[in-house]
Amino acid sequence: MARRLALICFSLLLAAPVSVPQVIPLQVGRLITDAKAADSQEGNYRYARRLAEWFVTSQTGDAYRDSFSRRLSSADLLARHDEREWIPESVVAQAYNDLLKQISGHAGDSLRTDARVVHQLRIILWKVSPAFSTVNSHSSECLPTEAVLLMYELLAHNGSAEGPCPHQQNPCVMKVDAIVLMSKYARSHSAAGQQKPFDHVAKLFGM
């Protein structure tokens, strides 16, 4: 339920015009606060942990989420100090497409994305808060935490930068929905089975 609420809050922001609303939903405001503190070791882990709680399904287990958070934080801090390579937008797109294929086979083919969409999302995230995106300083590469936030947003918006139902009028009716596919996969697999798609994402991101 918390994940769905966070999805709704962020979707409202990303669907908004360029001028971001002055009243920012509470969960998004907390994430912005964490993102701004991500240059320190403690602050970075807190931010990585919150991202993991949004992106990694709870059924993988708390120990796995904690491990994912620590790997993410370690990779992110190294990137911030130029001690490892940043993540190309094309790799983020690949990670999302691979995740869809792993959780749904060909059922998610219509939700695939590309680096162009990833770049558009980075610009939108920067408009929500510069703490979310490095697009102004790194036009085609991003930090590991930014990459995971982008993965979450791609799932939330079905691989689009135009909202979960691109090119459709309200009400939004999707024949295939990435969040629903993720939920179905979670219900039908053990914790170990659910960890495999996220391990693949971590491997692509050099975590």
C-alpha positions in Angstrom: 0.0 0.0 0.0 2.8 2.4 0.9 4.5 1.6 -2.5 1.3 2.4 -4.3 0.8 5.7 -2.4 4.4 6.7 -3.3 3.7 5.8 -6.9 0.6 8.0 -6.9 2.5 10.9 -5.3 5.4 10.8 -7.8 3.1 10.3 -10.8 1.2 13.5 -9.9 4.5 15.4 -9.9 5.8 13.9 -13.2 2.4 14.5 -14.9 2.5 18.1 -13.8 3.7 21.0 -16.0 7.2 22.3 -15.9 6.4 24.5 -13.0 6.4 22.1 -10.1 3.6 22.5 -7.5 4.6 24.3 -4.4 2.9 21.7 -2.2 5.0 18.5 -2.6 3.4 15.2 -1.4 4.9 14.1 1.9 6.7 11.0 0.7 8.2 12.8 -2.2 9.3 15.6 0.1 11.1 13.0 2.4 12.8 11.5 -0.6 14.0 14.9 -1.7 15.4 15.5 1.8 17.2 12.2 1.7 18.6 12.8 -1.8 20.0 16.2 -0.7 21.9 14.4 2.1 23.3 11.6 -0.1 26.8 13.0 -0.3 27.6 11.7 3.2 27.9 8.0 4.0 25.1 7.9 6.4 22.8 10.1 4.3 23.6 8.0 1.2 22.6 4.7 2.8 19.4 6.3 4.1 18.6 7.5 0.5 19.6 4.1 -1.0 17.5 2.3 1.6 14.4 4.4 0.8 14.9 3.8 -2.9 15.2 0.0 -2.3 12.0 0.0 -0.3 10.2 1.6 -3.3 11.8 -0.5 -6.1 12.6 -3.9 -4.6 9.5 -5.9 -3.7 9.0 -6.6 0.0 8.6 -10.3 -0.6 12.3 -10.5 -1.4 12.9 -10.2 2.4 14.2 -7.4 4.6 17.7 -8.9 4.6 17.8 -8.8 0.8 16.5 -5.2 0.7 19.2 -4.2 3.2 21.9 -5.9 1.1 20.6 -4.3 -2.1 20.6 -0.9 -0.3 24.2 -1.3 0.9 25.5 -2.4 -2.5 23.6 0.6 -4.1 25.0 3.0 -1.5 28.6 1.7 -1.9 28.4 2.0 -5.7 26.8 5.5 -5.5 29.4 6.9 -3.2 32.2 5.6 -5.4 30.6 7.3 -8.4 30.1 10.6 -6.6 33.9 10.6 -5.9 34.8 9.6 -9.5 36.1 6.2 -8.3 33.9 4.2 -10.6 32.1 4.7 -13.9 28.7 6.3 -14.1 25.7 4.4 -15.6 24.8 5.2 -19.2 21.2 5.9 -20.0 21.2 3.0 -22.4 22.1 0.6 -19.6 19.1 1.9 -17.5 16.8 1.2 -20.5 18.4 -2.2 -20.9 17.9 -3.0 -17.2 14.2 -2.0 -17.3 13.6 -4.1 -20.5 15.4 -7.1 -19.1 13.4 -6.8 -15.8 10.2 -6.8 -17.8 11.2 -9.8 -19.8 12.2 -11.7 -16.6 9.0 -11.1 -14.8 6.6 -11.4 -17.7 8.2 -13.1 -20.7 6.7 -11.4 -23.8 3.7 -10.1 -22.0 5.5 -6.8 -21.3 6.8 -6.2 -24.8 4.5 -3.3 -25.4 6.0 -1.5 -22.3 9.6 -1.6 -23.5 11.6 1.7 -23.3 14.8 3.2 -24.7 17.5 5.7 -23.8 15.5 8.6 -25.2 12.8 8.1 -22.7 15.3 7.6 -19.9 16.8 11.0 -20.8 13.4 12.6 -20.8 12.6 11.2 -17.3 16.0 12.5 -16.0 15.0 16.0 -17.1 11.6 15.7 -15.5 13.1 14.4 -12.2 15.6 17.4 -12.3 12.6 19.7 -12.5 11.0 18.0 -9.5 14.3 18.5 -7.6 18.0 18.8 -8.8 18.9 16.4 -6.1 17.2 13.6 -8.1 19.0 14.0 -11.4 22.5 14.9 -12.6 21.3 15.5 -16.2 22.7 19.0 -16.2 26.2 17.9 -15.4 26.2 14.4 -17.0 23.9 14.5 -20.1 24.0 10.7 -20.9 25.2 9.0 -17.7 23.7 8.9 -14.2 24.6 7.9 -10.6 23.5 4.5 -9.4 20.9 5.9 -7.0 19.5 8.0 -9.9 19.5 4.8 -12.1 17.4 2.9 -9.5 15.0 5.9 -9.1 14.6 5.9 -12.9 13.9 2.1 -12.8 11.1 2.8 -10.4 9.7 5.6 -12.5 9.8 3.5 -15.7 7.8 0.8 -13.9 5.4 3.4 -12.6 4.9 4.9 -16.1 5.0 1.7 -18.1 8.3 2.6 -19.8 7.0 6.1 -20.9 7.9 9.6 -20.0 4.3 10.7 -20.7 2.5 9.0 -17.8 1.2 5.4 -17.3 -1.2 5.7 -20.2 0.5 7.5 -23.0 -1.6 8.7 -25.9 -4.8 7.8 -24.1 -7.7 9.8 -22.7 -9.0 9.4 -19.2 -10.0 7.0 -17.7 -6.7 5.3 -18.0 -7.2 1.6 -19.0 -4.0 -0.4 -19.7 -4.2 -3.9 -21.1 -0.7 -4.5 -19.7 0.7 -2.7 -16.6 4.3 -3.0 -15.4 3.4 -2.7 -11.7 0.7 -5.3 -12.1 3.2 -7.6 -13.8 5.6 -7.1 -11.0 2.9 -7.9 -8.4 1.9 -11.1 -10.2 5.5 -12.2 -10.4 5.9 -11.5 -6.7 2.8 -13.6 -5.8 4.0 -16.6 -7.8 7.7 -16.8 -6.9 9.6 -17.6 -3.7 11.8 -14.9 -2.1 14.9 -16.4 -3.8 13.1 -16.4 -7.2 12.1 -12.8 -6.8 15.7 -11.8 -6.0 17.0 -12.9 -9.4 15.6 -10.0 -11.5 16.9 -7.5 -9.0 20.3 -9.2 -8.9 20.4 -8.8 -12.7 19.7 -5.1 -12.4 22.4 -4.8 -9.7 24.9 -6.6 -12.0 24.1 -4.2 -14.9 24.5 -1.3 -12.6 27.9 -2.5 -11.3 26.7 -3.1 -7.8 
